Structures are given as C-alpha cells and as structure tokens.
Amino acid sequence: MQAVTPSIIHNFNAGPSILPKEVMEQAAAAILNFNNSGLSILELGHRTPEFTAVMEEAKALVKELMKLDDHHQVLFLHGGASTQFMQVPMNLLDQKETAAYADTGVWSSKAIKEAKLFGKVDIVCSSKEKNYNCIPTDFAVPNDAKYFHITTNNTIYGTQWQRIPQTSNVMVADMSSDILSRELDFNAFGLIYAGAQKNIGPAGVNLLVVNEQILGKTKRNLPTMMDYRNHIAEGSMLNTPPVFAVYVCLLTLRWLKALGGVAAIEKINNEKAALLYDEIDSNDLFTTQVVKKDRSKMNVCFTMKDSHLEIPFLEYAKANGIVGIKGHRLAGGFRASLYNAMPISSVQYLVDLMRNFKQSAA
Ligand SMILES: *Cc1c(COP(=O)(O)O)cnc(C)c1O
C-alpha cells in the first residue's frame, strides 16, 4: 500500500533548512515579478538600482540586528562557510605567525586543516577525546596568537559555546549554525562568517562581518577575489553576487526585524530548546550524550537508550510528517535543528510524538 504523505511537514533539517513560510511566499512571487518591475529577480542585473537597493538594505539590516559599529563591514560572499576556512587565514595570518583554534567538532577541524596551509596553528583546546560532547574549559590562548578561532555552535555534535571566551586576541568565529539566534556582543569579534543555509537564507551565499581594522596586516599577495578589502571597497559587488540568495536573506532579515530582532528570537529559541530537552530528560526512552551546560539550542542531538527502537521511532516520526531528524552519520541517533524559522508548535508536535511513542512502546 502506498504511504500517505502527511499534509503538514515539520522540517527539522540541519541545512539547508527551514525558512519562514512568508519568506518563501515572497521569494516565490519575486521569481515571477520582482517589485512590479515585470522582471523576475532571477533575470535582474546586479548593477540595477533595484538590486543595489536589495544589497544595501540587506547589509543595513545585518548592521542593525547585530548592533554593529562603523568599523564592522558586512559582506555577502560566494563559496559557503568552507571557503572561509582558507580565506580567513589567507587574510589574517602570515606564514611564520601562529593562530589559535578551538577544536570542537567536524567544522572546527576542517577550519584547522585549511589554516595550516597558511601559517602555524596552535590547537589551544579540544573536546575530540570526549567525542566532541562538550565545550572545552580551562585553556589559555597565547597573547601573540594572531587570532583565536571558535565555532560558536557545533552543528553535528550539538554543542554550543554558551559564553564566548574573553581573550585579548582578535576573535574569529564560524557562526554558520547560530548566527542571529541569540544576543552576543558582535562588535567584540574581529571576524564572523556564516553560511546562510542554516539560519538566514538559502544555500549559495555566506554572510561575513569583519572589523576592517584587522585587515591589511599580512605581507601575503592575495588573489583579487580572496582579499576582503576588495569586496569592502566594492560594497560586496566585486563580481556578480548570488542575487537570488541575497534577496531571500533580505526577506528573512526583514522577517526577523518585524518579529522584534535578536532579543525576541532568542527568547523563542530558548523556549523551543527547553521544551525538547525537557522531554529528552523526562522520557525514559530517550537520552543525550551532550554535556548539559554545553547543549546547543539550535541542533538538539539525542539517542534512544535502546538503540533497537531508533529505526521504529524514525519511521513513526516520518509517517507523521517529521522530516530531517536523523542524526549525522558521525554522531548517530537523532538531531532536531531548531533554527530561527522553526515554529514552537512544530517542536511541541515532535515532543507529543515522543510521548505517544513511549506510551505505545510501554
Ligand atoms: C554547515 C556548516 C559549515 C559548512 O558550510 P558550507 O556553506 O557548506 O561550506 C561550516 N561550519 C558550520 C558550523 C556549519 O554548520
């Protein structure tokens, strides 16, 4: 018998991931007719006044939502977060200098691998031996490290820096999976990057925030497209930007502002995470390997005490319209991503299914 497709889908994908429904409706309309121009956003020249206005508003909204000062520049770049693994050390680190890195998961270790191509890397702390189930404590960052790189939220293992370490170094952060999800002193960072496809838009664009005072201090000759200063000078239009992806980011940023900004979404994100972790803690079928104080509010990783129940639960969830909760192959179990656009009603729905499953298993 053909399975019936549930009428409502609850999308817990880790990335690309859920976007607000109204954003998708507006994006769909703009594909047919952008701002009553008679043209699709897909066929609009990037130097037109229409698109220049999109880019300017998107940058201004990032500045406003993150409360950035005038030294911090906003760029929308190609290549995803992974390109930043190399572009950051290329711009900030000379071959004989050292950069400090925290190793807290798959994405951090990829960043470390790339940095080693451009200078020395000091891994000042690592949770690798604990299978990345926590955020390291008790470490020191040498004063002469050119910068200190952290991954604020570890998408695959479900841990998150709840407090940003205070050091005298230039702070660099990969915020791909928790950007704009909580209030932070974003001006305290020298550089922030985030692939858009987790929390701010579709795949194909990377948001970068950089304090221009930290640039231009290496002796390296940089290829034109790799030098942040060229992108800043051209207002993030050094070459053709990913026009549609930037537009959808703008729609999401407008949505976030209308909702009350970062402080408002943080409150909702806290409620969503508490709802799901409370169920994991109280439902005796479920558990989590992640150390409590380091639990991510964006990617909730959990397992079942009896691993034989994992496939049946996954099937049950799927049959009831839940998408994307299978854990990453390296972490196993389940992962429910609760990005900004995830409504609390969907989290409640998942929690209800976990309860029903327990009752039917009893
Ligand atoms: C998804 C992710 C990346 C990789 O992003 P791409 O845009 O695919 O390169 C890097 N870092 C973190 C923390 C991520 O979650």
The ligand as an SDF file (V2000), in Angstrom:
LIG
                    3D

 15 15  0  0  0  0  0  0  0  0999 V2000
   27.1990   23.8330    7.6400 C   0  0  0  0  0  0  0  0  0  0  0  0
   28.3980   24.3630    8.3030 C   0  0  0  0  0  0  0  0  0  0  0  0
   29.5720   24.6860    7.5920 C   0  0  0  0  0  0  0  0  0  0  0  0
   29.7260   24.4200    6.1130 C   0  0  0  0  0  0  0  0  0  0  0  0
   29.0400   25.3300    5.3570 O   0  0  0  0  0  0  0  0  0  0  0  0
   29.1570   25.3540    3.7620 P   0  0  0  0  0  0  0  0  0  0  0  0
   28.3790   26.5640    3.4110 O   0  0  0  0  0  0  0  0  0  0  0  0
   28.5430   24.0730    3.2650 O   0  0  0  0  0  0  0  0  0  0  0  0
   30.5780   25.4240    3.3840 O   0  0  0  0  0  0  0  0  0  0  0  0
   30.6280   25.2310    8.2860 C   0  0  0  0  0  0  0  0  0  0  0  0
   30.5520   25.4390    9.6070 N   0  0  0  0  0  0  0  0  0  0  0  0
   29.4530   25.1340   10.3270 C   0  0  0  0  0  0  0  0  0  0  0  0
   29.4250   25.4110   11.7940 C   0  0  0  0  0  0  0  0  0  0  0  0
   28.3440   24.5860    9.7000 C   0  0  0  0  0  0  0  0  0  0  0  0
   27.2530   24.2820   10.4150 O   0  0  0  0  0  0  0  0  0  0  0  0
  1  2  1  0
  2  3  1  0
  2 14  2  0
  3  4  1  0
  3 10  2  0
  4  5  1  0
  5  6  1  0
  6  7  2  0
  6  8  1  0
  6  9  1  0
 10 11  1  0
 11 12  2  0
 12 13  1  0
 12 14  1  0
 14 15  1  0
M  END
$$$$
